[in-house]
Amino acid sequence: MKLAAASATDQGRVRSNNEDAFLIDDQRALFAVADGMGGHRGGEVASHTAIEALRAAIANGTPLHDAITRANTAVLTRAAGDDELAGMGTTMTAVVAIGGRQLLIGHVGDSRAYMLHEGTLRRATDDHSLVEELVREGRLTPEQAEAHPQRAIVTRALGVDDPVDVDLYTLDVEAGDRVVLCSDGLTTMVRERDIERLARAEPDPQRLAEALVAAANDAGGEDNVTVVVVDVLEADAALAHDPTTVIAEQEPPVSRSAVIPPPDPPAPREPRPKGSRSRAVRGAILVLLPLLFIVGIAAAALGWYARSSYFVGASGNEVVIYKGVPGGVLGWNPTVDQRTGVALGSLPALDRDRVQTNSSRGSRATAEAYVGRLRAAATTTTTSTTTTRPKTTTTAPKRTTTTKPRVTATTIAKAGP
Ligand code: MG
């Protein structure tokens, strides 16, 4: 395969530094764009660390997927060794030639690869971003996504999780095809149809890269913008075993390779929205923690309620005071706190109902007071379990009191409705 590659990068019109990085490795036919994020120096260090780790891994013969995994490890390791770099991350969109007519793309984050084939531009990668996920789920239109205030929030990046999920895409290419790698500083500023128009009209890859960066700046240049253009000059399956050659366009060496130690400007900068991208992933954790705390408090409150409540109920034929809530709550089941020796069957019907339906609830004192009243009502009827039997009327004088429960019941019934 014969390729021609060119690049352009700019910090844009708003940012005070450039956290993007890129790579054109002629010998390995390897191309990449990385968009760093994280406060202070973090973004620059993350993107440059990832690009250098990718280059080194590919140079050692590591397959693209594993090379990006190593870049992820490199960013995590670098961040772990420096408090100032904690939380940094970066996107990575890399392309390597395989065989005589295929390109392999490895992708994490919201930088993009486009392919121009016969004048039509097609996006070759899916963004790992909040708004793109909403578009894929049909909850946002592509037009709404373009203007969405949270379009900079990425859902996947190098430097966050280990291992990282890497998307791989294979592109079949032929002579005349063109691949454009770019950071979101291009795609948030320039519409795809304008990218397509420029990519179709400009035959020279270097001039195209510069024109795209200029277009992003003309539109406001709100973010760092980086473009790598790879033109396929020759592609043939028969050439599968031929070494791929890359003709890199002439340009100042300083911008040719991103494998330059990042500058070290310790000047404080105002917080940038970009920082919210890495926070987006960690943000989920920060949102969950207070939620778990609230759930814990609620569970503790319910437990306290369950264990400090009492009710009067029945255990077999005996009236007892239960500690807890009828039916239990969150695994705290009521336990018998005190037996009363009062037989359920000795109670007036209404009280018996109340006891059997556990409808007397409250503190321990209320429960004891209620049991006291039950005891009083029951005492007079201890021997009146036979009230329903006709013979009770013929027994001891005490039987006169058998009317008491009925009177009580009647009184209450009257007082009712
Ligand atoms: Mg960006």
Residues whose N, C-alpha, C, O or C-beta is under 5 A from the ligand:
A	BS01	MG	D35 S183 D184 G185 D223 N224
